[in-house]
Structure formats: structure tokens, C-alpha cells
């Protein structure tokens, strides 16, 4: 069975809010000119690169592994086939 790691965008949003970091602050820290660039990452409209994810983890002061959740690829495949 293969584990597929995916970024947990909801967790990123939750951590950002818990730490009192606004969309605007996060966007600024990541080098965006407006909050929309970061917002699109957080909602999944844009793909988040590995480098960007590492920066997000640093800003949120968490281990990068905390920003992932695992899905069982075999379970997903079996659901698709069924």
C-alpha cells in the first residue's frame, strides 16, 4: 500500500487564524503584492510549491510535516474502481 501525502490546506488556514496572522500579513511574508496571491494558495486555487510550503511552515512556526495529511492510495483506488 502506498501513502500519498497531500497538503492540508484547512490546517494551514486554521493555524494561521489561531496565531492571529491575517491574509495580508501572510501574503506580505511570502512576497506577494496583494493578499489574493496567498489566498488562492490557501483555498487550493493555485498550487503550493515545496519552497512556499517550507516558508509557510516557518511563518506558522510548525514542522512542515504538520501541514500534510495522508490518504491511503489503495483505498482511493478501490473507491474509484468500485
N, C-alpha and C positions, 0 to 999 in steps of 0.2 A: 504494500500500500504506500502511495506517495502522498506526502503532505505538501499542500500548496499554500505558501504564505501570501496573504493579501494585507494591504494597508487598511487599518480600521479607522476610517475617516470620522466615524461618530465618536470614537475615543479621543481623537485629536481635538475635535471641537469641544468635547466635554472637558478635557484637561485645560484647554485654552481658557474656557469660561471660568473654571474653578480657580485658575491662577489670576483671574482678573485682567487678562490680556485681550484687548479689543482687536477686531479685524484690522483696523487701521494700524495699530502697533505691530501686529504680526506681519502685515504686508511691508511695513517700513523696515523691520528687522531683516526680512528676506530680500529686500532690494526692489520691491515693486513700487511704482509711482502712485498707484491707487490701490484701495483695498480690494477691488474687483479681481485682480490677478490672483491674490491669495484665496479669496472667497471661492473662485472657480476650482481651485485645488481641493479645498475643504469639502465641497459638495460633489466632487468627482467629475465635474465637467471637463477639467483638464487633468492630465496625468501628472503624477508627482514623481520626480526623478529621485534616484538614490541619494544624490548630493543634497537635494532640497529636503528630503526626509530626515537626513542626518542633522541639517540645520534646525528643522522643526523640533527634533528631539532635544537638541542643545538648548533652544529657547525655552522649551517646556520643562527643562531640567529632568528628563527621564531617559532611561536606557532606550535605544532605538527599537529593541525587541518588544518593548511595551506597546509600540504603535502598530503591531501586527496581530492578526488572529489567524488561526489555521483552519482550513477546511480540508476534510478528507476527500482527496481527489477521487478515490474509488467510490465513495458514497455519491458524489456528484455524478459520476459517470453512470452509475447504476440507476439513478433517478432519471437521467436523460434517456437511457435505453428503454426503461420500463414504459 
